[in-house]
Amino acid sequence: MPLRTAKTLLPRLRRHAEAMPGTRLSCRAVVTAAMIVLTALFAPLARAEHFDIVYPRLTVIDDQRALFAKAVLDLAMREAHADYTIRRSSDVMQRERALRELAAGRSINLAWVSMSARDEAMLRPVRIPIYRGLIGYRVLLIRKDRQAEFDKIDSLAQLKTLTGGQGFGWVDTGILRDAGLNIETSTYDSLFPMTEAGRIDYFPRGVVEAWTELAARGAANPDLVVERHLLLAYRSDFIFYTSKRDDALANTIETGLRAAYRDGSYKRLFDSQPDIRSALERAELARRTVIHLDNRYLSDADRDIPGEYWMVK
């Protein structure tokens, strides 16, 4: 009930008391009755749960990749009328450690990573893609002096002659290896200097990640660029995960995200992001040679996510 409506309760109670024959109601009694009614009306608001959200710190530098996911989370919480605060973990965590911590309910209570049936066995997924499927559209980071070499690659078989890099425990590592690609693993922060030093030939990144990452690391790795010719494509995206014991947070995020899709606010947020618009323009996806890969790590429920949640069908 709006506050202005609640404010009319006191005079209404007084008038009602005065109109009742043989009833005498003191001013103090009227005030007491009104306070009881107001308390009952606003008690649900007073008991609203506060969520103190802690997500994993995945890199030693300021992680610009988190900005959009946090904006989507904020939209979901506002749509669900939820009160929350958010902060990063104190420790840098690789993916596997972060998900173990999340499942155990220790140092973090939320993460957003690539969807995976294996992770769903120990976590509670919010099965709505954060980036509309663009994490599964992957361009390659390479040394700038190697573009001519990559221009000659037009097939998976040709790409197999080179060595790529991915992070420890990433779902993408398995997807690429399943396709027969030679993939070395290391920490996320190490993969950039490894590519620049020629220890690996390429580092696949989501199309909405690559340019943001290069902007953040340009001073440290000035010889890296986004390769202009190839695109690896498979069905994947980041989704939010909580522990299985944290249904309250998961349900709140899911309720808010579904509402944001229904009222168009998610799409407005997505379309308003300059980094996403710039990445799609710079990627020139239509002119790239696309190498399609299978993703066997999706659960049946992942495969059944409605098309409305995907930009990439």
Secondary structure, DSSP 8 states (H G I E B T S, - for coil): --HHHHTTHHHHHHHHHHHSTT----HHHHHHHHHHHHHHHHHHHHT--EEEEEEEE-SSS--TTHHHHHHHHHHHHHHTT-EEEEEEEEEE--HHHHHHHHHHTSS-S-EEEE--HHHHTTEEEE-S-SSTTGGGEEEEEEEGGGHHHHHT--SHHHHTTSEEEEETT-HHHHHHHHTT-EEEEE-HHHHHHHHHHTSSSBEEEETTTHHHHHHHHTTT-TTEEE-SSEEEE-S--EEEEEETT-HHHHHHHHHHHHHHHHTTHHHHHHHT-HHHHHHHHHHTGGGSEEEE---TT--HHHHTS-GGG-S--
